[in-house]
Amino acid sequence: MRVLGISGSPRRGKSTDRLVHEVLDSVGCAVEFVSLAGKKIAPCSACLGCVKDNICKIKDDMGPLRDKILAADALVIGAPNYFSALNALSHCFLERLCQFRHRDCLSLAGKYAVIVSTGGIEPEVPAAMIEKMLPYYQIKHVGSVAAQGAASCFTCGYGESCSTGAVRMLHGKGVEITDEIIPDLGRQPDKIAAARALGKQLGTLLGVVV
Ligand SMILES: Cc1cc2nc3c(=O)[nH]c(=O)nc-3n(C[C@H](O)[C@H](O)[C@H](O)COP(=O)(O)O)c2cc1C
């Protein structure tokens, strides 16, 4: 059994990556983590080039991921919230899965998926969007977990005075940015526990004996 974790966050090692790892670390079988950070993944161009053979013809970093996705028995998909939606990198990745569903060929049918999502204010939004995509592929949804991540406004250098950023939205005017108010996965033990529980549940569904 093999589980592929994919994080669509462009920031390596931040909350989305960490939440994907929490799930992967609890599965109990062979896992692989792929960060989409820095990868060039174009949106689906609706060229219909994949209709006959289920192989996308766009030449970019999605190509090498194709075989990994097909070889995996389950996917852990992670995405952050950008402007109350999936971030574009994650969306491009998910659009390109379209190559796996044509005519009678649903190459991802029967695979399991755990979804994790993050957001500075509304972390559950990306998970809800990805959940809606899974039925198109007949991927079986195991569960989702959403955790608060640190918006970059906390570290941009202007967070305390900026009237438009997440710091003001969350804490109001005049707040001082200290480590304690910067959202961190480590201070959300319920989310970590939920991610680990989903990892274990996935392992059980895959028949992994620990
Ligand atoms: C361009 C941009 C737009 C964002 N928009 C939202 C938003 O609308 N709602 C929200 O809850 N968080 C928003 N965020 C905050 C991110 O979701 C948050 O920082 C999340 O932790 C990012 O994931 P990461 O920690 O893995 O990088 C935004 C961040 C960026 C960079």
The ligand as an ORCA input file, in Angstrom:
! r2SCAN-3c Opt
* xyz 0 1
  C      -2.855     35.875     -1.278
  C      -3.408     35.328      0.020
  C      -4.771     35.398      0.241
  C      -5.304     34.864      1.413
  N      -6.668     34.904      1.585
  C      -7.221     34.313      2.682
  C      -8.648     34.279      2.838
  O      -9.415     34.786      2.047
  N      -9.151     33.651      3.934
  C      -8.346     33.038      4.858
  O      -8.850     32.446      5.804
  N      -6.984     33.074      4.733
  C      -6.407     33.684      3.670
  N      -5.029     33.714      3.517
  C      -4.181     33.150      4.579
  C      -3.726     31.735      4.287
  O      -4.800     30.886      4.022
  C      -2.940     31.209      5.496
  O      -1.785     31.998      5.682
  C      -2.542     29.759      5.354
  O      -1.934     29.385      6.548
  C      -1.559     29.545      4.223
  O      -1.101     28.215      4.219
  P       0.429     27.885      4.572
  O       0.588     28.242      6.016
  O       0.579     26.441      4.320
  O       1.248     28.728      3.680
  C      -4.460     34.255      2.377
  C      -3.075     34.215      2.137
  C      -2.561     34.736      0.972
  C      -1.067     34.670      0.713
*
